[in-house]
Amino acid sequence: MRINSFISLAMLLTLMVSCGRDVAVRKQETVPTPSPATTSFSEKSRISPLESKNIPDIASNTESHMPYTARLQHHVSGVAKHNMNLINHANPVKVNTTTSTRKNPEELSAEDKKNGNQLRVLFENDIFTNTDYYFTNGVNIEFTTSLARKGFHKLLPGVSQHPDLQFTGFSITQNIYTPTNPDVENILNNDRPFSAFLTIGQFRETYSFHQNLYMKSRIELGVLGPASLGKTVQSSIHQIEPVGWNNQIGNMPLVNFYFFISKSLAGNSHYEVNLTGDVAAGTAFNRVSPGVSFRTGTFTPLLKGSASIGTTRAWQYWFFVNASSRMVVYDATLQGNIFKSRDPYVIGQDQINRVVAEASAGLAVYKKNVGLEFTLHYISPEFEKGRHFQWGSLFLIIEF
């Protein structure tokens, strides 16, 4: 009797404990999960990382055969990698353009829109072709700097409002012209007059990669005449001092705008064909020069001159040929003051050749931060009874 009672009591207690566990489980399952919109910050902070939506449900994962600890580490590392990718996407690493190597224009980053400091020196002289008349000497020195994005910068157009690549800077230029015989005092009729000009300028160079366009625009202010020191410079480099400078074109102020544009029609890293256009307007020159250019070698497509600096650590080199047709409206180095001329001798309006052929060919070599170009130039007679003329030039670029 006692044993049966004891057994019955034990079975009753076991049944009660089992029922209590079922009730507790059902209560836990019926507790509503607070929505993200109504969950307070303190409640969110108590949510276990395993309850986050960023971590997949371990029970439904195909890797459920893995031990619990290994599965947890696997999913946590996956989420960490995902979050790191998001951080890198939101804060991209800036490219240091001074050390980066670029093979194509499209690889240039936003940082490349800032031009570095470059010194460019262009020396032109007829000594390269063993002549000593007409355009006898020219020097152009340019320095690129971001400081040139002020002043006249707004007057200088570019390929777009937001070019892919841009260079700005300042320049100083002196060109000297003489007749066929500068060593006589009397005026040589039907010949070029003595003239020279000296200017300071501001320029802007822009590139558009998707349009395959390059444009250089500049403004120059200066003087044409004795104040340009043409006589002084030529006398210092000649053993026999030219004595005809007393007949040079007189002083006059110069204000001129120049625009050069090039459109790449076809090409790759070994050849390129371009349409070109050159426009000058002001008190010194008024002309338009449409043309074509071709180059072949190994180079970065579209980029030339200053833009070739630093684009690659490898050697770049190309042979180039340019041809254009200059349509002349006015040339102060031939015709004197555009407003009123009181010069001893100038070329008359009816003697100017309105269409002049131009051509050039040369070789360019670039390596890292240095570039060098040598060019031979040709121009047909600019006035009646004038001569065909050739000269040469050296162009050096150094980036600091």
Secondary structure by P-SEA (a helix, b strand, c coil): caaaaaaaaaaaaaaaaaaaaaaaaaaaaabbbbccccccaaaaaacccccccccccccccccccccaaaaaaaaaaaaaaaaaaaaaaaccccccccccccccccccccccccccbbbbbbbbccccccccccccbbbbbbbbccccccccccccccccccccccccccbbbbbbbbccccccccccccccccccccccccbbbbbbccccbbbbbbccccccccccaaaaaaaaacccccccccccccbbbbbbbbbbbbbbcccccccccbbbbbbbbcccccccccbbbbbbcccccccccccccccccccccccbbbbbbbbbccccccccccccccccccccccccccbbbbbbcbbbbbcccbbbbbbbbbbcccccccccccccbbbbbbcc
